[in-house]
Amino acid sequence: MALTMGAPLLDGCVLALLNREDLYGYALTQRVKAVLDISESTLYPVLRRLQKDGCLSVYDQPYQGRNRRYYAITRRGKERLEQIRGEWRQLRDSLDRLLLKEGTGDE
Protein backbone atom coordinates (compact mmCIF):
# COMPACT_ATOMS: atom_id res chain seq x y z
CA MET A 1 0.00 0.00 0.00
CA ALA A 2 1.31 3.44 -0.90
CA LEU A 3 0.39 6.59 0.97
CA THR A 4 -1.35 9.13 -1.22
CA MET A 5 -0.72 12.85 -1.45
CA GLY A 6 -3.60 15.27 -1.37
CA ALA A 7 -3.93 18.46 -3.39
CA PRO A 8 -2.69 20.86 -0.67
CA LEU A 9 0.59 18.96 -0.25
CA LEU A 10 1.09 18.76 -4.00
CA ASP A 11 0.46 22.51 -4.16
CA GLY A 12 3.10 22.96 -1.47
CA CYS A 13 5.63 20.89 -3.39
CA VAL A 14 5.07 22.91 -6.57
CA LEU A 15 5.23 26.22 -4.73
CA ALA A 16 8.38 25.18 -2.86
CA LEU A 17 10.17 24.34 -6.10
CA LEU A 18 9.07 27.59 -7.72
CA ASN A 19 10.12 29.51 -4.63
CA ARG A 20 13.69 28.45 -5.48
CA GLU A 21 13.55 29.34 -9.19
CA ASP A 22 11.19 29.81 -12.12
CA LEU A 23 10.68 26.59 -14.06
CA TYR A 24 8.97 25.51 -17.26
CA GLY A 25 6.35 22.80 -17.09
CA TYR A 26 8.40 19.78 -18.14
CA ALA A 27 11.33 20.65 -15.82
CA LEU A 28 8.95 21.19 -12.93
CA THR A 29 7.22 17.88 -13.62
CA GLN A 30 10.54 16.02 -13.70
CA ARG A 31 11.64 17.50 -10.38
CA VAL A 32 8.40 16.52 -8.69
CA LYS A 33 8.50 13.05 -10.28
CA ALA A 34 12.02 12.55 -8.89
CA VAL A 35 10.46 12.58 -5.41
CA LEU A 36 6.84 11.55 -5.88
CA ASP A 37 5.17 8.87 -7.95
CA ILE A 38 2.83 11.03 -10.03
CA SER A 39 1.96 11.17 -13.70
CA GLU A 40 2.98 14.10 -15.85
CA SER A 41 -0.66 14.92 -16.52
CA THR A 42 -1.27 15.42 -12.79
CA LEU A 43 0.74 18.64 -12.50
CA TYR A 44 -0.75 20.73 -15.27
CA PRO A 45 -4.19 21.05 -13.61
CA VAL A 46 -2.37 21.99 -10.38
CA LEU A 47 -0.43 24.70 -12.23
CA ARG A 48 -3.61 26.06 -13.84
CA ARG A 49 -5.43 26.15 -10.49
CA LEU A 50 -2.52 27.86 -8.71
CA GLN A 51 -2.33 30.39 -11.52
CA LYS A 52 -6.08 31.03 -11.33
CA ASP A 53 -5.78 31.51 -7.55
CA GLY A 54 -3.07 34.14 -8.06
CA CYS A 55 -0.28 32.00 -6.62
CA LEU A 56 1.62 31.74 -9.91
CA SER A 57 2.36 33.96 -12.85
CA VAL A 58 3.44 32.69 -16.25
CA TYR A 59 5.64 34.01 -19.01
CA ASP A 60 6.95 32.60 -22.26
CA GLN A 61 10.61 32.50 -23.18
CA PRO A 62 12.03 31.42 -26.55
CA TYR A 63 14.06 28.23 -26.58
CA GLN A 64 15.41 26.61 -29.76
CA GLY A 65 12.80 28.26 -31.98
CA ARG A 66 9.88 27.51 -29.67
CA ASN A 67 8.42 29.15 -26.61
CA ARG A 68 8.64 27.59 -23.19
CA ARG A 69 6.03 28.56 -20.64
CA TYR A 70 7.69 29.39 -17.34
CA TYR A 71 5.94 29.50 -13.99
CA ALA A 72 6.92 31.94 -11.25
CA ILE A 73 5.64 32.16 -7.69
CA THR A 74 3.83 35.36 -6.71
CA ARG A 75 3.61 37.08 -3.35
CA ARG A 76 0.26 35.34 -2.79
CA GLY A 77 1.95 32.04 -3.68
CA LYS A 78 4.68 32.67 -1.11
CA GLU A 79 2.04 33.37 1.52
CA ARG A 80 0.22 30.16 0.57
CA LEU A 81 3.50 28.23 0.74
CA GLU A 82 4.14 29.47 4.28
CA GLN A 83 0.61 28.46 5.28
CA ILE A 84 1.10 24.97 3.81
CA ARG A 85 4.49 24.65 5.53
CA GLY A 86 2.91 25.49 8.89
CA GLU A 87 0.12 22.99 8.36
CA TRP A 88 2.67 20.39 7.24
CA ARG A 89 4.75 20.86 10.41
CA GLN A 90 1.66 20.39 12.58
CA LEU A 91 0.59 17.27 10.69
CA ARG A 92 4.12 15.84 10.65
CA ASP A 93 4.56 16.41 14.40
CA SER A 94 1.18 14.85 15.19
CA LEU A 95 1.86 11.82 13.00
CA ASP A 96 5.35 11.42 14.46
CA ARG A 97 3.84 11.32 17.96
CA LEU A 98 1.25 8.80 16.86
CA LEU A 99 3.28 6.54 14.58
CA LEU A 100 6.79 6.73 16.00
CA LYS A 101 6.24 6.87 19.76
CA GLU A 102 7.45 3.74 21.44
CA GLY A 103 5.15 1.90 23.80
CA THR A 104 5.28 2.94 27.45
CA GLY A 105 4.34 -0.44 28.83
CA ASP A 106 1.05 0.96 30.18
CA GLU A 107 -1.07 -0.86 27.59
PyMOL commands that set and color helices and strands:
alter all, ss='L'
color gray80, all
select helices_A, chain A and resi 7-20+25-33+40-52+75-100
alter helices_A, ss='H'
color red, helices_A
select strands_A, chain A and resi 23-24+56-63+66-73
alter strands_A, ss='S'
color yellow, strands_A
deselect
rebuild
show_as cartoon
